[in-house]
Amino acid sequence: MDNNVWMEILEYARWSASPHNVQPWKIEVVSATEANILYDPIRLLPVEDPTGCFTTAGFGMFIENLSVAAHSKGFKIEEKYTETILDHTKKELTPFAKIKLVKTDDKEIFDRELITERRTSRLPYNGKPVTDDVIRELVKIAMEFGHTFTFSKDMRMINWVLTLNRDTIFYDMNDAESRNEIGLWLRYSAEDAHKKNDGLWAHCMNFPGALMYLFFHTRWLFNFPIINSFVKYLYLQSTSGTRTVAWLSGPFNTPYDWLNAGHMLARLWLCMTKHHVYLHPFGSIITNKKSHKRLREKFNVEEKTNKIWLIVRLGYSKLPPRSLRLSVADILV
Ligand SMILES: Cc1cc2nc3c(=O)[nH]c(=O)nc-3n(C[C@H](O)[C@H](O)[C@H](O)COP(=O)(O)O)c2cc1C
């Protein structure tokens, strides 16, 4: 056995989702069955994700996708964490986990092609709620990981969530630190997006690049009430047709909780992809303090034991644009 299995499964896992598409992972292949996962500190989000919870969950998703991809070669991935605290002050690539390809006879229910088919859809949805059989599968997957998947098809709740998500974008933009950090990951043009192969490309954000540029660089313009209301209206229109929102709750306090949640989110998203359901996570509702407070007040939940750690809209849309990725060669060290 040579290193080809690593190359083959990385070709799948590099399509994993990460907050702001930062793709913080690097891989050092040690042998045909062993590799080290490292993180690149300049790809962390110290302002938007100060505890690293979402980026750590991204690593959980990445490892889960490696494992799903490895199953068709008769392997699964076993991981051992070197360091679970992502430290943005580090100056160099930093070890995160040791992973191993281990022989397995277990059947994997997800076809690995789903990993590359999966996409975030920020497009309008088609006005149909997600079917009950799909919801049942999602509830079951979440339960297997010790989490609860709660959904709502009630229009009042849907409108409340969509409005909160829209407001969050304005809250983030009015905060200089958040704005500066998000700005580092925005790709306004196709040329910029294809040069860097990471970050949030305007095309995928379903936002005209020029408008996105103005939004970030001329804040004063958007304080004029007419312009402000118009952009808010435009943004809300982009999420029209949503008939299902959902939230995930469960243990989300320690790095191991975040990794477990990431493994689960990878499988939930593959399950949705299998059923042609698209997802639009609203992670910034959780990371933005003002929005999170509004969420806590609305749901009246006990945060210590049963945190709502992700809120999403899900449904059926046209094929969303493909967000770009670093190549396997870029990921390898
Ligand atoms: C934990 C987490 C939180 C996210 N939060 C948001 C969000 O608040 N808003 C958003 O538009 N996308 C969000 N995303 C989606 C990512 O931006 C997206 O996965 C990434 O840009 C790659 O695009 P893709 O999923 O289409 O491959 C989130 C993703 C993850 C994993």
The ligand as an ORCA input file, in Angstrom:
! r2SCAN-3c Opt
* xyz 0 1
  C     -19.898     26.017     11.540
  C     -20.259     26.744     10.281
  C     -20.932     27.977     10.347
  C     -21.296     28.644      9.180
  N     -21.964     29.838      9.264
  C     -22.357     30.479      8.138
  C     -23.073     31.717      8.210
  O     -23.316     32.279      9.277
  N     -23.505     32.274      7.048
  C     -23.241     31.709      5.834
  O     -23.657     32.268      4.807
  N     -22.535     30.545      5.731
  C     -22.100     29.916      6.847
  N     -21.406     28.731      6.762
  C     -21.156     28.127      5.454
  C     -19.702     28.332      5.007
  O     -19.455     29.696      4.709
  C     -19.463     27.440      3.780
  O     -19.508     26.105      4.201
  C     -18.134     27.710      3.108
  O     -18.110     29.002      2.570
  C     -17.870     26.704      1.976
  O     -18.925     26.694      1.042
  P     -19.738     25.354      0.689
  O     -20.417     24.894      1.937
  O     -20.718     25.764     -0.387
  O     -18.749     24.348      0.184
  C     -20.993     28.058      7.916
  C     -20.313     26.834      7.863
  C     -19.947     26.185      9.021
  C     -19.199     24.877      8.916
*
